[in-house]
């Protein structure tokens, strides 16, 4: 498949709250330094990458105040503000203790401050999609979720999302108020949260799989995966994304990368049409 075949028109749309978005988004975790900490090696290259993602049809960009920390949001503003026909999603609920160190803090006070700071960094009056980044074992989940509902009523959040939740958290949130998306770790190689995905299908939330390519697991040399990639003149990465798109109409993958080559490869996955035999074969690949 040639790069000329990349087209936003070739990908179907999905609904996330009040927005219609193309079904392959962009995860902005990798545009900062190693360990998701500090400046990238080439700041201008990451700005160019974000702009190229939008040019290729991305209109949903997912980030967090914890990426950098803060730096991913700043790069997005620098590259894309003012945001024309782009949905920006960010998150709060972690603080960082250094490269690779993630400390939950979903207390009401922290979430309020995190939301205010994200508004300022992104230079917007209301966040399109604000997500609780994680469940904090020190804070009742319902208290964290209620804080997001309060921020939404105050006009600082347009839509609420949840991340890293269980089916029990999903049910508790359903009893409190409206949320439009769930972002959990999910891929062909990790289907632990299939129950949450099915709940999203039943109740109408978008399901945003993070690590949609397995999180750099390196397990792309599966014979069945390789054979299907060869059949479609693609790559195993593209087949994994195509499988996600076929697996559920609520699926909104957000592959993240700092590579222009991988960005273009990811976007071309939206043009691959798996047949029934492909899907059955991929469904039967058992995650470790």
C-alpha angles and dihedrals in degrees: 000000000000125000087245087069092068106108134155087218090063093065125074121233132242132198122245111178109301093347136085110210137177111263097243111064132174126254110211099199095103098053092084130066131295115299086026085281134124133343122342118243090253115025095185091052090057091049089051090048092054092049091048091051090057092045089054092054107274110144099161118069121181123200142145139218086240095064104098080347099275093344098099091058090048092051091049091053092046093049103038113019122153089047107221112192091337125127111216117201123187137168144218132196106087133081121196128236096184139303109343093000115122120180119188117232113164095153115139092245093052095044091051093050092043091052092049091049092049090051089053096045094047090043095229137125097223132019114238093217122005115188134196097237097207144348110262112218089208094057129055107252092227090057092054092047092047089056090058090049089053092050089050092052088051090057097247095112126043097190134012125223134180130216136195093013135148128225088262091056089048091055093046091052092048088059093053107042150307126314125170106201147024123209113198136154105272139147143135085282098045119042098158092126098050088122092058091047090054090049089054090052091050096048102033105252123140114245113219110194112206117203087027089170094051097271097276092308090150091223095130097115094082105140095227091049092048092049093052091047090053091048091056095039088242140108132265089252091057093048091052090054092044089052091054091052091050094043097068136002088221093060119118110176118200106194110190126209143154091209124094089206093054091044091058091043091053093049093051089059088077089070096055114103112200116206126222093265091052092050094049090050093048093044088057095054101107116219115229 
